[in-house]
Amino acid sequence: MLKDKVALITGGGQGVGQGIGLALAKQGAHVVVTGRTLEKCETTAEMLRERGVKALALRCDVKSNEDLQNIIDKTIAEFGRLDILVNNAQEVARGPLLSISDEQMNGNWDSGPLATFRLMKMAYPHLKETKGNIINLCSSVMKRWDVGTYGVYAAVKAATQQLTRAAANEWGKDGILVNAIMPHAKSPALAGWMKANPAEAEHFQNSIPLGYVGDCEDDIGAFVAMMCSDGARYLSGQTIALDGGQVFIG
């Protein structure tokens, strides 16, 4: 149980972030939901309150250092503590390397590993007090046999993976657990990609041994909640594939 613990989630207005928030709330955690579109965050916050927990919706562009500091400050002002940080927000530029602009590359970097780096540091003193958890979102695209047209996305997610490992190594002595997940989930982004790329999407789903794409709350969120529980107190520095058995990490 995560009763009365406080979680901060970036990109929590829909999809995986929303699913993680709902799963944490099911275990009793209060949740701060952040994203670029406040209305979506408010919708998620209302869903959370219906589960009997407290919820706070905040607008945040993770590429803004000021916005990141603001969500930390408001979380502490509202709840007085922080136990769980979920770095989920990420812009995605897909296409051949020759088609990706510097601006797109910078957007992926700033919203992914740079935002994760900044927010982990901002959250550090609060997580040190609570012996808290950090969950970073990576992707099995890092392990694709053919990374063509996914190079920029794979690159920034690989950087996030290394930041996860470094933080786990450096902050373990402070009682902070830091892990990453590589989920396949029925998010709006994945649904849009599957609709736009039906042939590749069919091959993708057929290559999942369990035969389906995971549910944002019941498959991905529930596992994150378990990672933040006392039963996973010895788990740190790991990147775990939540993909129905598709990727071979090796």
ChimeraX commands (.cxc) that place a marker at each C-alpha (Angstrom):
marker #1 position 0.00,0.00,0.00 radius 0.5
marker #1 position 1.07,3.56,-0.76 radius 0.5
marker #1 position -1.42,5.25,1.56 radius 0.5
marker #1 position -0.82,9.00,1.91 radius 0.5
marker #1 position 2.37,8.96,-0.14 radius 0.5
marker #1 position 2.66,11.77,-2.69 radius 0.5
marker #1 position 3.49,11.21,-6.36 radius 0.5
marker #1 position 4.40,13.78,-9.02 radius 0.5
marker #1 position 3.85,12.72,-12.63 radius 0.5
marker #1 position 4.84,14.62,-15.77 radius 0.5
marker #1 position 2.67,14.05,-18.83 radius 0.5
marker #1 position -0.14,12.81,-16.62 radius 0.5
marker #1 position -3.09,14.17,-18.59 radius 0.5
marker #1 position -3.57,11.03,-20.65 radius 0.5
marker #1 position -2.10,7.69,-21.64 radius 0.5
marker #1 position 0.65,6.07,-19.60 radius 0.5
marker #1 position 1.01,8.98,-17.19 radius 0.5
marker #1 position -2.69,8.92,-16.44 radius 0.5
marker #1 position -2.66,5.14,-16.03 radius 0.5
marker #1 position 0.23,5.32,-13.58 radius 0.5
marker #1 position -1.57,8.00,-11.59 radius 0.5
marker #1 position -4.75,5.94,-11.36 radius 0.5
marker #1 position -2.84,2.86,-10.26 radius 0.5
marker #1 position -0.96,4.80,-7.58 radius 0.5
marker #1 position -4.25,6.28,-6.36 radius 0.5
marker #1 position -5.72,2.79,-6.13 radius 0.5
marker #1 position -2.99,2.07,-3.56 radius 0.5
marker #1 position -3.80,5.24,-1.61 radius 0.5
marker #1 position -1.27,7.72,-3.00 radius 0.5
marker #1 position -2.10,11.38,-3.55 radius 0.5
marker #1 position -1.08,12.54,-7.02 radius 0.5
marker #1 position 0.14,15.75,-8.66 radius 0.5
marker #1 position -0.68,15.60,-12.37 radius 0.5
marker #1 position 1.26,17.87,-14.73 radius 0.5
marker #1 position 1.23,18.48,-18.46 radius 0.5
marker #1 position 1.19,21.12,-21.16 radius 0.5
marker #1 position -2.62,21.05,-21.41 radius 0.5
marker #1 position -4.11,21.91,-18.04 radius 0.5
marker #1 position -7.61,20.76,-19.04 radius 0.5
marker #1 position -6.39,17.20,-19.58 radius 0.5
marker #1 position -4.61,17.27,-16.23 radius 0.5
marker #1 position -7.78,18.51,-14.54 radius 0.5
marker #1 position -9.70,15.60,-16.06 radius 0.5
marker #1 position -7.17,13.13,-14.69 radius 0.5
marker #1 position -7.21,14.88,-11.31 radius 0.5
marker #1 position -10.98,14.51,-11.10 radius 0.5
marker #1 position -10.68,10.79,-11.92 radius 0.5
marker #1 position -8.15,10.50,-9.09 radius 0.5
marker #1 position -10.37,12.31,-6.60 radius 0.5
marker #1 position -13.17,9.90,-7.44 radius 0.5
marker #1 position -10.88,7.18,-6.07 radius 0.5
marker #1 position -10.75,8.91,-2.70 radius 0.5
marker #1 position -7.32,10.54,-2.86 radius 0.5
marker #1 position -6.18,14.14,-3.15 radius 0.5
marker #1 position -5.06,15.38,-6.55 radius 0.5
marker #1 position -3.51,18.57,-7.89 radius 0.5
marker #1 position -3.41,19.51,-11.58 radius 0.5
marker #1 position -0.62,21.82,-12.77 radius 0.5
marker #1 position 0.36,23.11,-16.17 radius 0.5
marker #1 position 3.99,22.33,-17.00 radius 0.5
marker #1 position 6.15,22.45,-20.10 radius 0.5
marker #1 position 9.01,20.18,-19.09 radius 0.5
marker #1 position 11.33,22.10,-21.42 radius 0.5
marker #1 position 11.00,25.08,-19.06 radius 0.5
marker #1 position 13.29,25.04,-16.04 radius 0.5
marker #1 position 10.96,27.51,-14.33 radius 0.5
marker #1 position 7.93,25.26,-14.88 radius 0.5
marker #1 position 9.79,22.29,-13.43 radius 0.5
marker #1 position 10.76,24.22,-10.30 radius 0.5
marker #1 position 7.18,25.46,-10.01 radius 0.5
marker #1 position 5.66,21.96,-9.91 radius 0.5
marker #1 position 8.15,20.90,-7.25 radius 0.5
marker #1 position 7.45,23.98,-5.15 radius 0.5
marker #1 position 3.67,23.65,-5.46 radius 0.5
marker #1 position 3.78,19.93,-4.63 radius 0.5
marker #1 position 5.63,20.64,-1.41 radius 0.5
marker #1 position 3.42,23.62,-0.60 radius 0.5
marker #1 position 0.26,21.54,-1.08 radius 0.5
marker #1 position 1.32,18.23,0.47 radius 0.5
marker #1 position 4.49,18.91,2.45 radius 0.5
marker #1 position 6.34,15.94,0.99 radius 0.5
marker #1 position 7.28,14.04,-2.16 radius 0.5
marker #1 position 7.63,10.26,-2.26 radius 0.5
marker #1 position 7.41,9.31,-5.95 radius 0.5
marker #1 position 8.61,11.11,-9.07 radius 0.5
marker #1 position 7.54,9.78,-12.48 radius 0.5
marker #1 position 9.31,11.35,-15.47 radius 0.5
marker #1 position 6.93,10.46,-18.28 radius 0.5
marker #1 position 6.60,13.50,-20.58 radius 0.5
marker #1 position 8.59,13.33,-23.82 radius 0.5
marker #1 position 8.37,14.82,-27.29 radius 0.5
marker #1 position 8.91,12.30,-30.08 radius 0.5
marker #1 position 10.46,13.02,-33.48 radius 0.5
marker #1 position 10.29,10.01,-35.78 radius 0.5
marker #1 position 11.82,9.74,-39.23 radius 0.5
marker #1 position 15.11,9.18,-41.06 radius 0.5
marker #1 position 18.02,11.09,-39.57 radius 0.5
marker #1 position 18.31,13.26,-42.69 radius 0.5
marker #1 position 14.73,14.44,-42.18 radius 0.5
marker #1 position 15.12,15.47,-38.53 radius 0.5
marker #1 position 15.90,19.13,-37.91 radius 0.5
marker #1 position 18.11,20.50,-35.17 radius 0.5
marker #1 position 14.99,22.04,-33.65 radius 0.5
marker #1 position 13.28,18.65,-33.45 radius 0.5
marker #1 position 16.38,17.06,-31.98 radius 0.5
marker #1 position 16.66,19.80,-29.38 radius 0.5
marker #1 position 12.98,19.40,-28.50 radius 0.5
marker #1 position 13.44,15.68,-27.91 radius 0.5
marker #1 position 16.54,16.26,-25.83 radius 0.5
marker #1 position 15.08,19.12,-23.78 radius 0.5
marker #1 position 11.80,17.32,-23.03 radius 0.5
marker #1 position 13.46,13.98,-22.31 radius 0.5
marker #1 position 16.86,13.52,-20.69 radius 0.5
marker #1 position 17.42,17.21,-19.88 radius 0.5
marker #1 position 14.01,17.54,-18.18 radius 0.5
marker #1 position 14.57,14.25,-16.36 radius 0.5
marker #1 position 18.01,15.40,-15.22 radius 0.5
marker #1 position 16.68,18.72,-13.96 radius 0.5
marker #1 position 13.62,17.34,-12.22 radius 0.5
marker #1 position 15.52,14.54,-10.50 radius 0.5
marker #1 position 17.92,17.10,-9.05 radius 0.5
marker #1 position 15.10,19.37,-7.93 radius 0.5
marker #1 position 13.27,16.46,-6.31 radius 0.5
marker #1 position 16.39,14.99,-4.69 radius 0.5
marker #1 position 16.27,16.76,-1.30 radius 0.5
marker #1 position 12.60,15.91,-0.86 radius 0.5
marker #1 position 13.02,12.29,-1.94 radius 0.5
marker #1 position 16.00,11.97,0.40 radius 0.5
marker #1 position 13.71,12.87,3.30 radius 0.5
marker #1 position 11.10,10.28,2.37 radius 0.5
marker #1 position 13.45,7.57,1.04 radius 0.5
marker #1 position 11.46,7.87,-2.16 radius 0.5
marker #1 position 11.28,6.46,-5.66 radius 0.5
marker #1 position 12.05,7.80,-9.12 radius 0.5
marker #1 position 10.56,6.05,-12.15 radius 0.5
marker #1 position 11.81,7.21,-15.55 radius 0.5
marker #1 position 10.13,6.29,-18.81 radius 0.5
marker #1 position 12.37,4.72,-21.42 radius 0.5
marker #1 position 11.43,2.68,-24.49 radius 0.5
marker #1 position 12.20,-0.69,-26.00 radius 0.5
marker #1 position 12.98,1.22,-29.19 radius 0.5
marker #1 position 16.47,1.39,-27.65 radius 0.5
marker #1 position 16.69,-2.37,-28.22 radius 0.5
marker #1 position 15.12,-2.62,-31.68 radius 0.5
marker #1 position 16.99,-4.77,-34.18 radius 0.5
marker #1 position 16.39,-1.99,-36.73 radius 0.5
marker #1 position 16.44,1.48,-35.23 radius 0.5
marker #1 position 16.03,3.18,-38.62 radius 0.5
marker #1 position 13.56,6.11,-38.44 radius 0.5
marker #1 position 13.65,5.82,-34.64 radius 0.5
marker #1 position 17.21,7.03,-34.14 radius 0.5
marker #1 position 16.52,10.31,-32.35 radius 0.5
marker #1 position 13.92,8.76,-30.04 radius 0.5
marker #1 position 16.21,5.83,-29.25 radius 0.5
marker #1 position 19.11,8.20,-28.58 radius 0.5
marker #1 position 17.29,10.36,-26.04 radius 0.5
marker #1 position 15.76,7.36,-24.30 radius 0.5
marker #1 position 19.20,5.74,-24.04 radius 0.5
marker #1 position 20.44,8.94,-22.40 radius 0.5
marker #1 position 17.56,8.76,-19.91 radius 0.5
marker #1 position 18.49,5.16,-19.15 radius 0.5
marker #1 position 22.05,6.16,-18.30 radius 0.5
marker #1 position 20.85,9.01,-16.08 radius 0.5
marker #1 position 18.65,6.48,-14.29 radius 0.5
marker #1 position 21.61,4.23,-13.64 radius 0.5
marker #1 position 23.82,7.10,-12.48 radius 0.5
marker #1 position 21.21,8.46,-10.07 radius 0.5
marker #1 position 20.64,4.98,-8.64 radius 0.5
marker #1 position 24.37,4.57,-8.06 radius 0.5
marker #1 position 24.89,8.01,-6.53 radius 0.5
marker #1 position 21.72,8.31,-4.45 radius 0.5
marker #1 position 21.31,4.76,-3.20 radius 0.5
marker #1 position 23.15,5.74,-0.02 radius 0.5
marker #1 position 20.38,8.28,0.57 radius 0.5
marker #1 position 17.69,5.63,0.35 radius 0.5
marker #1 position 16.38,6.79,-3.04 radius 0.5
marker #1 position 15.43,4.04,-5.49 radius 0.5
marker #1 position 15.75,4.94,-9.18 radius 0.5
marker #1 position 14.48,2.69,-11.97 radius 0.5
marker #1 position 13.19,2.92,-15.53 radius 0.5
marker #1 position 10.54,1.09,-17.49 radius 0.5
marker #1 position 10.15,0.41,-21.22 radius 0.5
marker #1 position 6.39,0.03,-21.68 radius 0.5
marker #1 position 4.13,-0.98,-24.53 radius 0.5
marker #1 position 0.84,0.68,-23.64 radius 0.5
marker #1 position -2.43,1.62,-25.33 radius 0.5
marker #1 position -1.72,5.34,-25.12 radius 0.5
marker #1 position -3.19,7.90,-27.55 radius 0.5
marker #1 position 0.28,8.30,-29.07 radius 0.5
marker #1 position 0.67,4.57,-29.78 radius 0.5
marker #1 position -2.91,4.32,-31.02 radius 0.5
marker #1 position -2.22,7.16,-33.45 radius 0.5
marker #1 position 0.97,5.51,-34.66 radius 0.5
marker #1 position -0.79,2.16,-35.17 radius 0.5
marker #1 position -3.55,3.83,-37.18 radius 0.5
marker #1 position -1.04,5.70,-39.35 radius 0.5
marker #1 position 1.18,2.65,-39.89 radius 0.5
marker #1 position -1.18,-0.36,-40.09 radius 0.5
marker #1 position 1.24,-2.84,-41.68 radius 0.5
marker #1 position 4.05,-2.10,-39.24 radius 0.5
marker #1 position 1.56,-2.02,-36.36 radius 0.5
marker #1 position 0.24,-5.47,-37.23 radius 0.5
marker #1 position 3.76,-6.87,-37.29 radius 0.5
marker #1 position 4.53,-5.07,-34.02 radius 0.5
marker #1 position 1.56,-6.57,-32.19 radius 0.5
marker #1 position 2.12,-10.03,-33.63 radius 0.5
marker #1 position 5.69,-9.95,-32.31 radius 0.5
marker #1 position 4.49,-9.56,-28.69 radius 0.5
marker #1 position 4.50,-13.05,-27.15 radius 0.5
marker #1 position 1.51,-12.27,-24.91 radius 0.5
marker #1 position -0.34,-11.07,-27.99 radius 0.5
marker #1 position -1.54,-7.63,-26.90 radius 0.5
marker #1 position -0.44,-4.08,-26.09 radius 0.5
marker #1 position -0.58,-3.36,-22.37 radius 0.5
marker #1 position -3.29,-1.39,-20.59 radius 0.5
marker #1 position -2.05,1.96,-19.26 radius 0.5
marker #1 position -3.42,1.39,-15.76 radius 0.5
marker #1 position -3.78,-2.35,-15.25 radius 0.5
marker #1 position -0.52,-3.44,-16.90 radius 0.5
marker #1 position 1.83,-0.46,-16.73 radius 0.5
marker #1 position 0.50,1.57,-13.81 radius 0.5
marker #1 position -0.01,-1.44,-11.57 radius 0.5
marker #1 position 3.60,-2.50,-12.08 radius 0.5
marker #1 position 4.87,1.00,-11.28 radius 0.5
marker #1 position 2.82,0.95,-8.08 radius 0.5
marker #1 position 4.46,-2.34,-7.18 radius 0.5
marker #1 position 7.90,-0.84,-7.87 radius 0.5
marker #1 position 7.12,1.91,-5.36 radius 0.5
marker #1 position 5.96,-0.51,-2.66 radius 0.5
marker #1 position 7.94,-1.96,0.23 radius 0.5
marker #1 position 8.04,-5.28,-1.60 radius 0.5
marker #1 position 10.43,-3.75,-4.16 radius 0.5
marker #1 position 12.72,-2.01,-1.67 radius 0.5
marker #1 position 15.81,-3.81,-3.08 radius 0.5
marker #1 position 15.12,-2.85,-6.70 radius 0.5
marker #1 position 17.23,0.02,-8.06 radius 0.5
marker #1 position 19.23,0.97,-11.12 radius 0.5
marker #1 position 17.21,-1.27,-13.42 radius 0.5
marker #1 position 15.50,-0.74,-16.76 radius 0.5
marker #1 position 12.58,-3.14,-17.07 radius 0.5
marker #1 position 10.69,-3.99,-20.25 radius 0.5
marker #1 position 6.90,-4.01,-19.77 radius 0.5
marker #1 position 6.16,-5.26,-23.25 radius 0.5
marker #1 position 4.60,-8.70,-23.01 radius 0.5
marker #1 position 7.96,-10.40,-23.58 radius 0.5
marker #1 position 8.85,-8.77,-26.90 radius 0.5
marker #1 position 12.29,-7.28,-26.32 radius 0.5
marker #1 position 15.41,-9.30,-25.49 radius 0.5
marker #1 position 17.67,-7.17,-23.30 radius 0.5
marker #1 position 20.43,-9.76,-23.01 radius 0.5
marker link #1:1,2 radius 0.2
marker link #1:2,3 radius 0.2
marker link #1:3,4 radius 0.2
marker link #1:4,5 radius 0.2
marker link #1:5,6 radius 0.2
marker link #1:6,7 radius 0.2
marker link #1:7,8 radius 0.2
marker link #1:8,9 radius 0.2
marker link #1:9,10 radius 0.2
marker link #1:10,11 radius 0.2
marker link #1:11,12 radius 0.2
marker link #1:12,13 radius 0.2
marker link #1:13,14 radius 0.2
marker link #1:14,15 radius 0.2
marker link #1:15,16 radius 0.2
marker link #1:16,17 radius 0.2
marker link #1:17,18 radius 0.2
marker link #1:18,19 radius 0.2
marker link #1:19,20 radius 0.2
marker link #1:20,21 radius 0.2
marker link #1:21,22 radius 0.2
marker link #1:22,23 radius 0.2
marker link #1:23,24 radius 0.2
marker link #1:24,25 radius 0.2
marker link #1:25,26 radius 0.2
marker link #1:26,27 radius 0.2
marker link #1:27,28 radius 0.2
marker link #1:28,29 radius 0.2
marker link #1:29,30 radius 0.2
marker link #1:30,31 radius 0.2
marker link #1:31,32 radius 0.2
marker link #1:32,33 radius 0.2
marker link #1:33,34 radius 0.2
marker link #1:34,35 radius 0.2
marker link #1:35,36 radius 0.2
marker link #1:36,37 radius 0.2
marker link #1:37,38 radius 0.2
marker link #1:38,39 radius 0.2
marker link #1:39,40 radius 0.2
marker link #1:40,41 radius 0.2
marker link #1:41,42 radius 0.2
marker link #1:42,43 radius 0.2
marker link #1:43,44 radius 0.2
marker link #1:44,45 radius 0.2
marker link #1:45,46 radius 0.2
marker link #1:46,47 radius 0.2
marker link #1:47,48 radius 0.2
marker link #1:48,49 radius 0.2
marker link #1:49,50 radius 0.2
marker link #1:50,51 radius 0.2
marker link #1:51,52 radius 0.2
marker link #1:52,53 radius 0.2
marker link #1:53,54 radius 0.2
marker link #1:54,55 radius 0.2
marker link #1:55,56 radius 0.2
marker link #1:56,57 radius 0.2
marker link #1:57,58 radius 0.2
marker link #1:58,59 radius 0.2
marker link #1:59,60 radius 0.2
marker link #1:60,61 radius 0.2
marker link #1:61,62 radius 0.2
marker link #1:62,63 radius 0.2
marker link #1:63,64 radius 0.2
marker link #1:64,65 radius 0.2
marker link #1:65,66 radius 0.2
marker link #1:66,67 radius 0.2
marker link #1:67,68 radius 0.2
marker link #1:68,69 radius 0.2
marker link #1:69,70 radius 0.2
marker link #1:70,71 radius 0.2
marker link #1:71,72 radius 0.2
marker link #1:72,73 radius 0.2
marker link #1:73,74 radius 0.2
marker link #1:74,75 radius 0.2
marker link #1:75,76 radius 0.2
marker link #1:76,77 radius 0.2
marker link #1:77,78 radius 0.2
marker link #1:78,79 radius 0.2
marker link #1:79,80 radius 0.2
marker link #1:80,81 radius 0.2
marker link #1:81,82 radius 0.2
marker link #1:82,83 radius 0.2
marker link #1:83,84 radius 0.2
marker link #1:84,85 radius 0.2
marker link #1:85,86 radius 0.2
marker link #1:86,87 radius 0.2
marker link #1:87,88 radius 0.2
marker link #1:88,89 radius 0.2
marker link #1:89,90 radius 0.2
marker link #1:90,91 radius 0.2
marker link #1:91,92 radius 0.2
marker link #1:92,93 radius 0.2
marker link #1:93,94 radius 0.2
marker link #1:94,95 radius 0.2
marker link #1:95,96 radius 0.2
marker link #1:96,97 radius 0.2
marker link #1:97,98 radius 0.2
marker link #1:98,99 radius 0.2
marker link #1:99,100 radius 0.2
marker link #1:100,101 radius 0.2
marker link #1:101,102 radius 0.2
marker link #1:102,103 radius 0.2
marker link #1:103,104 radius 0.2
marker link #1:104,105 radius 0.2
marker link #1:105,106 radius 0.2
marker link #1:106,107 radius 0.2
marker link #1:107,108 radius 0.2
marker link #1:108,109 radius 0.2
marker link #1:109,110 radius 0.2
marker link #1:110,111 radius 0.2
marker link #1:111,112 radius 0.2
marker link #1:112,113 radius 0.2
marker link #1:113,114 radius 0.2
marker link #1:114,115 radius 0.2
marker link #1:115,116 radius 0.2
marker link #1:116,117 radius 0.2
marker link #1:117,118 radius 0.2
marker link #1:118,119 radius 0.2
marker link #1:119,120 radius 0.2
marker link #1:120,121 radius 0.2
marker link #1:121,122 radius 0.2
marker link #1:122,123 radius 0.2
marker link #1:123,124 radius 0.2
marker link #1:124,125 radius 0.2
marker link #1:125,126 radius 0.2
marker link #1:126,127 radius 0.2
marker link #1:127,128 radius 0.2
marker link #1:128,129 radius 0.2
marker link #1:129,130 radius 0.2
marker link #1:130,131 radius 0.2
marker link #1:131,132 radius 0.2
marker link #1:132,133 radius 0.2
marker link #1:133,134 radius 0.2
marker link #1:134,135 radius 0.2
marker link #1:135,136 radius 0.2
marker link #1:136,137 radius 0.2
marker link #1:137,138 radius 0.2
marker link #1:138,139 radius 0.2
marker link #1:139,140 radius 0.2
marker link #1:140,141 radius 0.2
marker link #1:141,142 radius 0.2
marker link #1:142,143 radius 0.2
marker link #1:143,144 radius 0.2
marker link #1:144,145 radius 0.2
marker link #1:145,146 radius 0.2
marker link #1:146,147 radius 0.2
marker link #1:147,148 radius 0.2
marker link #1:148,149 radius 0.2
marker link #1:149,150 radius 0.2
marker link #1:150,151 radius 0.2
marker link #1:151,152 radius 0.2
marker link #1:152,153 radius 0.2
marker link #1:153,154 radius 0.2
marker link #1:154,155 radius 0.2
marker link #1:155,156 radius 0.2
marker link #1:156,157 radius 0.2
marker link #1:157,158 radius 0.2
marker link #1:158,159 radius 0.2
marker link #1:159,160 radius 0.2
marker link #1:160,161 radius 0.2
marker link #1:161,162 radius 0.2
marker link #1:162,163 radius 0.2
marker link #1:163,164 radius 0.2
marker link #1:164,165 radius 0.2
marker link #1:165,166 radius 0.2
marker link #1:166,167 radius 0.2
marker link #1:167,168 radius 0.2
marker link #1:168,169 radius 0.2
marker link #1:169,170 radius 0.2
marker link #1:170,171 radius 0.2
marker link #1:171,172 radius 0.2
marker link #1:172,173 radius 0.2
marker link #1:173,174 radius 0.2
marker link #1:174,175 radius 0.2
marker link #1:175,176 radius 0.2
marker link #1:176,177 radius 0.2
marker link #1:177,178 radius 0.2
marker link #1:178,179 radius 0.2
marker link #1:179,180 radius 0.2
marker link #1:180,181 radius 0.2
marker link #1:181,182 radius 0.2
marker link #1:182,183 radius 0.2
marker link #1:183,184 radius 0.2
marker link #1:184,185 radius 0.2
marker link #1:185,186 radius 0.2
marker link #1:186,187 radius 0.2
marker link #1:187,188 radius 0.2
marker link #1:188,189 radius 0.2
marker link #1:189,190 radius 0.2
marker link #1:190,191 radius 0.2
marker link #1:191,192 radius 0.2
marker link #1:192,193 radius 0.2
marker link #1:193,194 radius 0.2
marker link #1:194,195 radius 0.2
marker link #1:195,196 radius 0.2
marker link #1:196,197 radius 0.2
marker link #1:197,198 radius 0.2
marker link #1:198,199 radius 0.2
marker link #1:199,200 radius 0.2
marker link #1:200,201 radius 0.2
marker link #1:201,202 radius 0.2
marker link #1:202,203 radius 0.2
marker link #1:203,204 radius 0.2
marker link #1:204,205 radius 0.2
marker link #1:205,206 radius 0.2
marker link #1:206,207 radius 0.2
marker link #1:207,208 radius 0.2
marker link #1:208,209 radius 0.2
marker link #1:209,210 radius 0.2
marker link #1:210,211 radius 0.2
marker link #1:211,212 radius 0.2
marker link #1:212,213 radius 0.2
marker link #1:213,214 radius 0.2
marker link #1:214,215 radius 0.2
marker link #1:215,216 radius 0.2
marker link #1:216,217 radius 0.2
marker link #1:217,218 radius 0.2
marker link #1:218,219 radius 0.2
marker link #1:219,220 radius 0.2
marker link #1:220,221 radius 0.2
marker link #1:221,222 radius 0.2
marker link #1:222,223 radius 0.2
marker link #1:223,224 radius 0.2
marker link #1:224,225 radius 0.2
marker link #1:225,226 radius 0.2
marker link #1:226,227 radius 0.2
marker link #1:227,228 radius 0.2
marker link #1:228,229 radius 0.2
marker link #1:229,230 radius 0.2
marker link #1:230,231 radius 0.2
marker link #1:231,232 radius 0.2
marker link #1:232,233 radius 0.2
marker link #1:233,234 radius 0.2
marker link #1:234,235 radius 0.2
marker link #1:235,236 radius 0.2
marker link #1:236,237 radius 0.2
marker link #1:237,238 radius 0.2
marker link #1:238,239 radius 0.2
marker link #1:239,240 radius 0.2
marker link #1:240,241 radius 0.2
marker link #1:241,242 radius 0.2
marker link #1:242,243 radius 0.2
marker link #1:243,244 radius 0.2
marker link #1:244,245 radius 0.2
marker link #1:245,246 radius 0.2
marker link #1:246,247 radius 0.2
marker link #1:247,248 radius 0.2
marker link #1:248,249 radius 0.2
marker link #1:249,250 radius 0.2
view
